[in-house]
């Protein structure tokens, strides 16, 4: 419960649970709303809007984290990759806020290079496009990222998902330029034998973040009147795997 934290000096509260578990954590943080920066770390689109609806947008920060790790024991995480920098920004708009600058400085000082931005949505769209292309394919096939990208048929599906998601982002106002598709393919091809969290969750019988990744893109596409059949299909297939008894 967050009630015991009221009145204490806190630099920030980091919410790093996955999206299926976000609601109860955010609700527990209501006593702190507006008094301390609350930083959301989840993958996908829309989780900052979800948090803002419950806590207000003042002092809510969103991140785009570009590293991954796996737990190896209590207090021990093995980092599998880091492509710096990370980004952090306020969700209320109005430029770069000092809270984002302070949080970025603290992470950078700890060795996790992070920059404050006044357009965090642009970076979350970019990361979500990458996640939506490879994570569900890897999860459904049970393959590492490298195994997916090394298989011609699976790679073609990844590339088609990239094209569809980039088109939705462009309609939403985020145009990443002519070279973005090729840069994404190159980035994913160098991901190595990493097992994305969506695959780890399915194998462990846990719900995934699919509703905020491919589902987030598909939902935004519907709002914009754009077709996103591949993202819709990935969302449905992952949910089918979740409900098959292998992910509960």
JONORHU-V26102 format. One record per residue. N is the residue number from 1. RES is the residue in one letter. PHI is phi in whole degrees, 0 to 359 (none if undefined). PSI is psi in degrees with one decimal (999 if undefined). NEAR is the number of other C-alpha atoms within 10 Angstrom. Layout:
# JONORHU-V26102
n=N res=RES phi=PHI psi=PSI near=NEAR
n=N res=RES phi=PHI psi=PSI near=NEAR
This chain:
# JONORHU-V26102
n=1 res=X phi=none psi=141.1 near=10
n=2 res=X phi=276 psi=-11.6 near=13
n=3 res=X phi=304 psi=-34.4 near=11
n=4 res=X phi=290 psi=-12.4 near=8
n=5 res=X phi=268 psi=-12.5 near=12
n=6 res=X phi=298 psi=131.2 near=14
n=7 res=X phi=90 psi=-12.3 near=9
n=8 res=X phi=275 psi=152.9 near=8
n=9 res=X phi=280 psi=115.4 near=9
n=10 res=X phi=235 psi=133.2 near=11
n=11 res=X phi=288 psi=-40.4 near=13
n=12 res=X phi=189 psi=160.7 near=17
n=13 res=X phi=244 psi=121.4 near=15
n=14 res=X phi=261 psi=124.8 near=13
n=15 res=X phi=256 psi=102.6 near=16
n=16 res=X phi=246 psi=13.3 near=14
n=17 res=X phi=288 psi=160.3 near=13
n=18 res=X phi=283 psi=161.3 near=15
n=19 res=X phi=302 psi=-33.8 near=19
n=20 res=X phi=298 psi=-18.9 near=15
n=21 res=X phi=250 psi=13.0 near=12
n=22 res=X phi=289 psi=-43.0 near=17
n=23 res=X phi=303 psi=-51.8 near=14
n=24 res=X phi=295 psi=-32.8 near=9
n=25 res=X phi=292 psi=-45.8 near=15
n=26 res=X phi=297 psi=-42.9 near=19
n=27 res=X phi=299 psi=-35.3 near=15
n=28 res=X phi=291 psi=-19.5 near=12
n=29 res=X phi=270 psi=1.0 near=19
n=30 res=X phi=307 psi=-38.3 near=15
n=31 res=X phi=298 psi=-18.5 near=15
n=32 res=X phi=262 psi=-5.3 near=17
n=33 res=X phi=303 psi=128.6 near=20
n=34 res=X phi=82 psi=-3.4 near=14
n=35 res=X phi=249 psi=-17.6 near=14
n=36 res=X phi=211 psi=143.7 near=18
n=37 res=X phi=300 psi=130.2 near=21
n=38 res=X phi=247 psi=118.2 near=26
n=39 res=X phi=252 psi=120.9 near=24
n=40 res=X phi=260 psi=134.5 near=24
n=41 res=X phi=248 psi=4.3 near=20
n=42 res=X phi=288 psi=156.3 near=23
n=43 res=X phi=285 psi=160.8 near=21
n=44 res=X phi=94 psi=-172.4 near=26
n=45 res=X phi=254 psi=140.8 near=23
n=46 res=X phi=95 psi=-9.1 near=19
n=47 res=X phi=291 psi=-29.5 near=19
n=48 res=X phi=290 psi=-32.5 near=22
n=49 res=X phi=292 psi=-39.5 near=16
n=50 res=X phi=300 psi=-45.9 near=14
n=51 res=X phi=292 psi=-42.2 near=23
n=52 res=X phi=299 psi=-34.7 near=19
n=53 res=X phi=294 psi=-27.8 near=10
n=54 res=X phi=265 psi=-33.2 near=15
n=55 res=X phi=245 psi=-3.7 near=20
n=56 res=X phi=82 psi=160.2 near=16
n=57 res=X phi=271 psi=-14.4 near=19
n=58 res=X phi=294 psi=129.6 near=17
n=59 res=X phi=65 psi=21.1 near=23
n=60 res=X phi=259 psi=123.2 near=26
n=61 res=X phi=249 psi=147.1 near=27
n=62 res=X phi=242 psi=144.0 near=26
n=63 res=X phi=242 psi=157.4 near=27
n=64 res=X phi=237 psi=104.8 near=26
n=65 res=X phi=263 psi=129.9 near=21
n=66 res=X phi=246 psi=37.3 near=16
n=67 res=X phi=222 psi=165.0 near=14
n=68 res=X phi=217 psi=154.0 near=16
n=69 res=X phi=205 psi=167.9 near=16
n=70 res=X phi=231 psi=138.0 near=14
n=71 res=X phi=291 psi=134.9 near=10
n=72 res=X phi=242 psi=8.0 near=9
n=73 res=X phi=147 psi=173.7 near=8
n=74 res=X phi=303 psi=121.7 near=6
n=75 res=X phi=71 psi=13.6 near=6
n=76 res=X phi=230 psi=120.3 near=10
n=77 res=X phi=236 psi=132.4 near=12
n=78 res=X phi=264 psi=118.2 near=11
n=79 res=X phi=281 psi=125.0 near=11
n=80 res=X phi=267 psi=-27.3 near=14
n=81 res=X phi=197 psi=157.4 near=13
n=82 res=X phi=210 psi=119.8 near=14
n=83 res=X phi=244 psi=85.1 near=12
n=84 res=X phi=291 psi=158.5 near=13
n=85 res=X phi=266 psi=165.3 near=17
n=86 res=X phi=278 psi=167.2 near=20
n=87 res=X phi=231 psi=150.4 near=22
n=88 res=X phi=215 psi=141.8 near=31
n=89 res=X phi=203 psi=157.9 near=30
n=90 res=X phi=285 psi=147.8 near=30
n=91 res=X phi=269 psi=-5.0 near=24
n=92 res=X phi=275 psi=-8.4 near=16
n=93 res=X phi=78 psi=-174.0 near=13
n=94 res=X phi=88 psi=24.7 near=9
n=95 res=X phi=97 psi=-175.2 near=13
n=96 res=X phi=280 psi=123.0 near=16
n=97 res=X phi=269 psi=154.6 near=19
n=98 res=X phi=294 psi=-29.2 near=12
n=99 res=X phi=296 psi=-39.2 near=22
n=100 res=X phi=293 psi=-40.8 near=26
n=101 res=X phi=298 psi=-41.7 near=17
n=102 res=X phi=293 psi=-42.3 near=15
n=103 res=X phi=294 psi=-41.8 near=21
n=104 res=X phi=299 psi=-41.2 near=24
n=105 res=X phi=296 psi=-40.4 near=17
n=106 res=X phi=295 psi=-43.4 near=15
n=107 res=X phi=294 psi=-41.2 near=14
n=108 res=X phi=297 psi=-41.7 near=15
n=109 res=X phi=297 psi=-28.0 near=11
n=110 res=X phi=275 psi=-0.1 near=10
n=111 res=X phi=101 psi=2.7 near=9
n=112 res=X phi=250 psi=87.3 near=19
n=113 res=X phi=306 psi=123.5 near=18
n=114 res=X phi=219 psi=142.2 near=25
n=115 res=X phi=237 psi=145.4 near=21
n=116 res=X phi=277 psi=145.1 near=24
n=117 res=X phi=222 psi=154.5 near=20
n=118 res=X phi=262 psi=6.4 near=18
n=119 res=X phi=219 psi=64.7 near=17
n=120 res=X phi=296 psi=-27.4 near=21
n=121 res=X phi=299 psi=-34.7 near=21
n=122 res=X phi=298 psi=-41.6 near=17
n=123 res=X phi=286 psi=-34.1 near=19
n=124 res=X phi=290 psi=-34.9 near=22
n=125 res=X phi=298 psi=-45.6 near=23
n=126 res=X phi=300 psi=-47.4 near=21
n=127 res=X phi=293 psi=-39.0 near=19
n=128 res=X phi=294 psi=-37.6 near=22
n=129 res=X phi=303 psi=-44.3 near=25
n=130 res=X phi=294 psi=-46.7 near=22
n=131 res=X phi=298 psi=-41.9 near=21
n=132 res=X phi=291 psi=-23.0 near=26
n=133 res=X phi=282 psi=-40.3 near=28
n=134 res=X phi=249 psi=-36.0 near=27
n=135 res=X phi=301 psi=-48.7 near=24
n=136 res=X phi=291 psi=-33.1 near=25
n=137 res=X phi=294 psi=-45.4 near=26
n=138 res=X phi=299 psi=-43.6 near=25
n=139 res=X phi=295 psi=-42.7 near=23
n=140 res=X phi=288 psi=-33.2 near=15
n=141 res=X phi=273 psi=-20.2 near=12
n=142 res=X phi=77 psi=26.2 near=18
n=143 res=X phi=249 psi=155.7 near=18
n=144 res=X phi=290 psi=168.2 near=21
n=145 res=X phi=300 psi=-42.6 near=23
n=146 res=X phi=296 psi=-40.0 near=19
n=147 res=X phi=296 psi=-38.2 near=17
n=148 res=X phi=295 psi=-49.1 near=25
n=149 res=X phi=290 psi=-20.6 near=25
n=150 res=X phi=274 psi=-8.7 near=12
n=151 res=X phi=260 psi=122.6 near=10
n=152 res=X phi=301 psi=-41.2 near=10
n=153 res=X phi=289 psi=-43.5 near=10
n=154 res=X phi=295 psi=-39.2 near=17
n=155 res=X phi=296 psi=-38.8 near=22
n=156 res=X phi=298 psi=-36.6 near=13
n=157 res=X phi=294 psi=-42.6 near=17
n=158 res=X phi=302 psi=-45.0 near=24
n=159 res=X phi=294 psi=-37.5 near=19
n=160 res=X phi=294 psi=-38.7 near=15
n=161 res=X phi=296 psi=-40.2 near=24
n=162 res=X phi=302 psi=-49.7 near=25
n=163 res=X phi=300 psi=-43.5 near=15
n=164 res=X phi=294 psi=-44.8 near=21
n=165 res=X phi=292 psi=-37.3 near=26
n=166 res=X phi=297 psi=-39.0 near=23
n=167 res=X phi=295 psi=-39.9 near=18
n=168 res=X phi=294 psi=-43.7 near=25
n=169 res=X phi=300 psi=-41.3 near=20
n=170 res=X phi=298 psi=-41.4 near=12
n=171 res=X phi=294 psi=-30.1 near=15
n=172 res=X phi=281 psi=-4.5 near=15
n=173 res=X phi=104 psi=10.3 near=10
n=174 res=X phi=243 psi=95.3 near=16
n=175 res=X phi=258 psi=116.0 near=15
n=176 res=X phi=265 psi=7.0 near=14
n=177 res=X phi=94 psi=166.7 near=9
n=178 res=X phi=294 psi=-29.6 near=8
n=179 res=X phi=270 psi=4.9 near=8
n=180 res=X phi=292 psi=-42.4 near=15
n=181 res=X phi=302 psi=-49.1 near=16
n=182 res=X phi=297 psi=-37.9 near=11
n=183 res=X phi=295 psi=-38.2 near=11
n=184 res=X phi=295 psi=-45.7 near=18
n=185 res=X phi=299 psi=-43.7 near=18
n=186 res=X phi=297 psi=-43.8 near=11
n=187 res=X phi=299 psi=-47.2 near=13
n=188 res=X phi=291 psi=-32.5 near=20
n=189 res=X phi=293 psi=-21.1 near=16
n=190 res=X phi=259 psi=12.9 near=12
n=191 res=X phi=290 psi=-24.5 near=17
n=192 res=X phi=79 psi=-168.7 near=16
n=193 res=X phi=273 psi=57.2 near=13
n=194 res=X phi=265 psi=137.2 near=18
n=195 res=X phi=264 psi=108.7 near=21
n=196 res=X phi=297 psi=157.4 near=21
n=197 res=X phi=299 psi=-28.8 near=19
n=198 res=X phi=296 psi=-39.9 near=24
n=199 res=X phi=293 psi=-43.8 near=24
n=200 res=X phi=300 psi=-42.7 near=16
n=201 res=X phi=295 psi=-44.9 near=18
n=202 res=X phi=298 psi=-43.6 near=22
n=203 res=X phi=295 psi=-29.2 near=15
n=204 res=X phi=271 psi=-0.5 near=12
n=205 res=X phi=76 psi=24.7 near=17
n=206 res=X phi=256 psi=153.0 near=16
n=207 res=X phi=295 psi=151.5 near=21
n=208 res=X phi=257 psi=179.9 near=24
n=209 res=X phi=264 psi=21.0 near=22
n=210 res=X phi=303 psi=-34.3 near=26
n=211 res=X phi=294 psi=-23.2 near=21
n=212 res=X phi=259 psi=-9.9 near=22
n=213 res=X phi=260 psi=-92.4 near=28
n=214 res=X phi=296 psi=-39.4 near=31
n=215 res=X phi=296 psi=-34.7 near=22
n=216 res=X phi=294 psi=-41.5 near=21
n=217 res=X phi=293 psi=-43.6 near=29
n=218 res=X phi=297 psi=-40.2 near=26
n=219 res=X phi=296 psi=-43.8 near=20
n=220 res=X phi=295 psi=-37.8 near=19
n=221 res=X phi=299 psi=-42.7 near=23
n=222 res=X phi=297 psi=-40.6 near=12
n=223 res=X phi=299 psi=-34.1 near=10
n=224 res=X phi=269 psi=-5.2 near=12
n=225 res=X phi=74 psi=31.5 near=11
n=226 res=X phi=247 psi=141.5 near=16
n=227 res=X phi=281 psi=137.4 near=14
n=228 res=X phi=219 psi=61.1 near=21
n=229 res=X phi=296 psi=-33.0 near=13
n=230 res=X phi=290 psi=-41.4 near=20
n=231 res=X phi=294 psi=-37.5 near=27
n=232 res=X phi=298 psi=-43.2 near=18
n=233 res=X phi=294 psi=-42.8 near=14
n=234 res=X phi=298 psi=-40.6 near=23
n=235 res=X phi=298 psi=-45.7 near=23
n=236 res=X phi=295 psi=-42.2 near=16
n=237 res=X phi=293 psi=-41.1 near=16
n=238 res=X phi=294 psi=-39.9 near=25
n=239 res=X phi=297 psi=-36.4 near=17
n=240 res=X phi=297 psi=-42.3 near=13
n=241 res=X phi=296 psi=-39.8 near=18
n=242 res=X phi=299 psi=-39.5 near=19
n=243 res=X phi=270 psi=2.4 near=13
n=244 res=X phi=279 psi=-4.1 near=11
n=245 res=X phi=104 psi=-9.7 near=10
n=246 res=X phi=265 psi=-9.4 near=15
n=247 res=X phi=215 psi=110.2 near=18
n=248 res=X phi=230 psi=999 near=14
